[in-house]
Amino acid sequence: MKHIIHIIVFVFSVNAMGQLMIDVEGSYAFQDYNEVQVPKPSGTLFDLNRDFQLQQPAIAPRLRLTYSFGKNNISALFAPLTTTYEGISPKDIRFEGVQFFEGEYIYGKYTFNSYRLTYRRDLIDTDNWLFGIGFTAKIRDAEIALDTEDAYSTKTNVGFVPLVRLVGAYKLNNWKFFIEGDGLFGGPGRAFDAFGGASYKATIGDGQPIHLKAGYRIIEGGADVAEVYNFTAFHLISVGAILPLDWKK
């Protein structure tokens, strides 16, 4: 990921005709379900969120760097996400070859870090309306772990996921109301990361423009393959800011 960012920054530096933006977001995460079975079929199907207690606060930051030139947009995203759980197990659980027993106090961890490189083309870009479509190459870095005083087991997975990106917005004076997201459905799994909200253009310091945003994000999806079954849904209340880095040019 570090090398990708270096390449993108180099490209930005040699093309001063475009616009470079940094988008920083923080979210408070709530969870609906987090179903796990590792492996299939010998592992036990359980739900990290419903069988145990999600520990709060669950904060999900993300950082996106976007370069726009004409109707083209290239962005790199880093979105880490880790949640922890604990509680008394309501049943015997066999997870990744390790046996955990009903009545044991179990600590759980779920990590789903996302690294994405996106190209988007704006098909409509007027004073009031924006619509763009693109492609996202996503690398997921995931881990599920269970831990007690006597036993520990973890399942990790790193993989590539191709996604379709859609962006739609209505612009009114300094306000923008928008929906955007990456998603794919089909094969052994699905993946959705969608955001709906609004942003307001303000100024700080000696005239530095900044776009303040807030809204709702949903992250949902998972995979059903031989070595792991995992489907999860997160609901996130998000706030953030979008800052042009070359505003003085």
N, C-alpha and C positions, 0 to 999 in steps of 0.2 A: 504494500500500500504506500509506503514512504517513497518508493521509486516512481510510482504513478503520479503522486503529487508533485515531485520534482520535475517530471516531464511536462505536466500541465502548466506549472508556474513558468517554465522556460518558454513554452508556446505563448503564454499570455504576454511575456516580456518583449517578445519580438513582434507583436501585433498590437500597436497602441490604438488602433481604430475601434477596438471592442470595449466591452465593459466587464470589469472584474468585480464580483460580489462575494461577500462572505455571509453565510446564514447560520446563526447560532440559535439552538432551540433547547429548551428544557421541558420535561414532561413529568407529571405525577401519574404513575401507572396504577391502574386497577386491573384485576384479572377475572375473566369469566371461567375458563377451564384450561387445564393443562394435562391432557391425557397421555399416559406413558405406558409402553410395554416394550421391554428390552430383555432378550430378543424375542421375536415371534417364532413359534407359539409357546415356547417353554417359560417365558417370563410372565409375571403377573400384571394384568391391566389395572392401573390405579390412576388417580388424579391428584397431582401435587397440590392444586389449589383447593379442591373440595375435600380431600382426605386429611389435609394439613392446613396450617394457618400461614397465609402470606404475611411476611414481616414488612411492616411499613416504617419509614417511607420507602417506596420503590421509585427511585428517580431515574429517568432515562434521558441522558443528554444526546445531542447529535450536532454534527458540524458538516456543513456543505459549502464547497467552494465552486462557484459557477462563473464561466466565461461566456459572454454573449457577443456575437458578431453578426449583424444583419438579423436574419430569422433563425440563426443557428445558436444552440446553447450546449455547452459541454460542462459537466459537473462531476465532482468527486465527493462522495459522502462517507462519513464515518459515523456509525450509529451503534454504540455499545448498549447492551441491555443485560442486566443480571438481577435476578430476584432470589430471595431466600425464603425458606419455609421451615416450620418446626411444629411438632405435635406428637401425640400418641397415635401410633399406627392402628387403624381400625381393623386390620386383617394381616395375615401373613403375606409378605411381598418377596418375590424372587426377582431380583434386578441384576442383569449382567452377570449371572452365575453366582450371585451372593444372596444368601437367605436372610431376610429380616422378618421379625416375628410380631404378631399381634400383641399390643400392649407396650411395645418398646417405644421409647422417645426417640424420634428420628429427626435429624436435621437434613434438609434438602436444599439443593442449589440448582438453578436453571440459568444458563448463560446462552444468549443468542446475539453475538456481535455480527454486524453487517457492514461490509465494505462494498461500495457501488460506484461504478463509472457509467455515466449516462450521456447519451446524445439525444437532443430534442430539436425538432423542427417546428417553428411556429407557422401554422397554416393560415391563421387569422390573427392579425395584430393591428387593431384600430385604436382610436382614442378611447373607446369604451369596452371593447371586447378583445379577448385573447383566447386562442385555442391552439394547443400544440400536442404533438404525438412523437414518441421516440422509443428508444430501446435502452434498457439497463442491463449491464453485466454485473451480477451480484455474487460476491463470495461470502458464504456464511461460515461462521466459526462458532460451533455450538457445543455445549456440555450439559449433561444432567448428572447429578451426583446425589447419593444418599449416604448418611453417616450416622453411626451410633457409637457408644463407648466401645463396642466389641467388633464392629464391622464397618467396612467402607467399600463403596463401589462407584465407579464413574463410567460414563459413556461419552466419548467425544466424537465430533464429526466436522470435517471441513469439506465444503463442496461448492460447486458453481451452479448458479440458477439464472437463466435468462428471463427477463421480465419486460413487459410492455409498459411504457410510461405515458400518462395522459395528464394534461394541465388545461384547466378552463378558468377564466376569470372575467369579472365585470369591474370596470374601473370608473370611478366617479369622484372627480376632483382629487383630493389626497387619499381617498379610500380605495381599497381593492378587496373585493369579495371573491374568494377563489376556492377551487377544489383541485387537488393534485394527488397523484399516487402512482405506485408501481404494482403490477399484479400479473398473475398467471394462474390458469386453472387447467388441469389435465394431467394425464399420466398417473404416477403413483402419489401425487400430492398437489398442493396448491400453496400460493403465497400472495398475500395482499398487505399493502402498507398505504393507507389512504388518509389524507388530511383535508378538513374543511374548516375555513375560518376567514378572518379578515385581517388586513394590515392597514396601517395609517402612516403616511409620510410626514415626518417631522424634521426638525433641525436641532443640532446640538453644537456646542462650542462656537467656533467662528463661522458657522454656516454649514457644517458637515451634515449632509442629509442622512437620515436613518429611517428605516421602515420597521415600525413596531407591529408585531403580529400576535394573534391569539386564536385558539380554536381547539378542535377535537380531532384526535388521531385514533385510528384503529389498526392494529397489527394482528393478522389472523392467518393461520395456515399450518402446514406440517407435511409429513411424509408417512406413507404406509408401505414399507419395504420389508424384506426378510429380516434384516438385522435390527430394525427399530420401527416402532409405531409411536408417533408423537404428533398431536394436534393441539394447538393452543390459541387463545384469543386474549389480547390486551386492549384495554380502553385507556386512552391517555388524554389528560387535560394539558394542553401545550401552550407555552408562551415563548417568544423569541424576538430576535431582531435581525434585520438584513441590512448590511452596511456596504456601500460601494467603496472599493479600496483605491480607485483612481479618480476620485471626484474632482480633484484640482486640475486635471488635464483639460 
